[in-house]
């Protein structure tokens, strides 16, 4: 893992086979060059935030170690979204797959193409809750401990439910 840095990704889907899509996403992340999936959170179901009327989302957090640059990781996750039929036509619209880079090591960036950490992660319970499940000591750069952010989160109508019966698995190794 020398030279690899840790990134936290939020994944969500609200169209089609939501759980199957999220598992396919985790598997695709495991095949992404120079990237290893370290952990996958429990699955949560959430009502959409903003946008038109649409189905509820399944959401999870995936922690990876990657040798890619932030821009390289963004290109990779955008390609995975495209493989799952993601079309960007409407802001906050329904999605076959959405992958957000929440944090990348301790890097910060105000680049409008990839702002780090994700500019709204600190207020999104559907990111904070599964991340906290994976790593209770996690910190969001510039915002502090995820536990504190989650405890102080104003859900603002975010209907958030952990779904223990829905499980995502780490990708199978190359010998499996």
VENZIZI-V172553 format. One record per backbone hydrogen bond with DSSP energy under -1.0 kcal/mol. CO is the residue of the C=O (numbers start at 1). NH is the residue of the N-H. If there is no record, write none. Layout:
# VENZIZI-V172553
co->CO nh->NH
co->CO nh->NH
This chain:
# VENZIZI-V172553
co->1 nh->4
co->5 nh->66
co->6 nh->105
co->7 nh->64
co->8 nh->102
co->8 nh->103
co->9 nh->62
co->10 nh->100
co->11 nh->60
co->12 nh->98
co->13 nh->58
co->16 nh->18
co->17 nh->21
co->18 nh->22
co->19 nh->23
co->20 nh->24
co->21 nh->25
co->22 nh->26
co->23 nh->27
co->24 nh->28
co->25 nh->29
co->26 nh->30
co->32 nh->35
co->34 nh->67
co->36 nh->65
co->39 nh->63
co->43 nh->163
co->44 nh->59
co->45 nh->161
co->46 nh->57
co->57 nh->46
co->58 nh->13
co->59 nh->44
co->60 nh->11
co->61 nh->41
co->62 nh->9
co->63 nh->38
co->63 nh->39
co->64 nh->7
co->65 nh->36
co->66 nh->5
co->69 nh->73
co->70 nh->74
co->71 nh->75
co->72 nh->76
co->73 nh->77
co->74 nh->78
co->75 nh->79
co->76 nh->80
co->77 nh->81
co->78 nh->82
co->79 nh->83
co->80 nh->84
co->81 nh->86
co->82 nh->85
co->87 nh->89
co->90 nh->93
co->95 nh->14
co->98 nh->12
co->100 nh->10
co->102 nh->118
co->103 nh->8
co->104 nh->107
co->109 nh->116
co->116 nh->109
co->118 nh->121
co->120 nh->123
co->121 nh->124
co->124 nh->127
co->124 nh->128
co->125 nh->129
co->127 nh->131
co->128 nh->132
co->129 nh->133
co->130 nh->134
co->131 nh->135
co->135 nh->138
co->138 nh->146
co->140 nh->143
co->140 nh->144
co->144 nh->140
co->145 nh->149
co->146 nh->150
co->147 nh->151
co->148 nh->152
co->155 nh->158
co->159 nh->47
co->161 nh->45
co->163 nh->166
co->173 nh->176
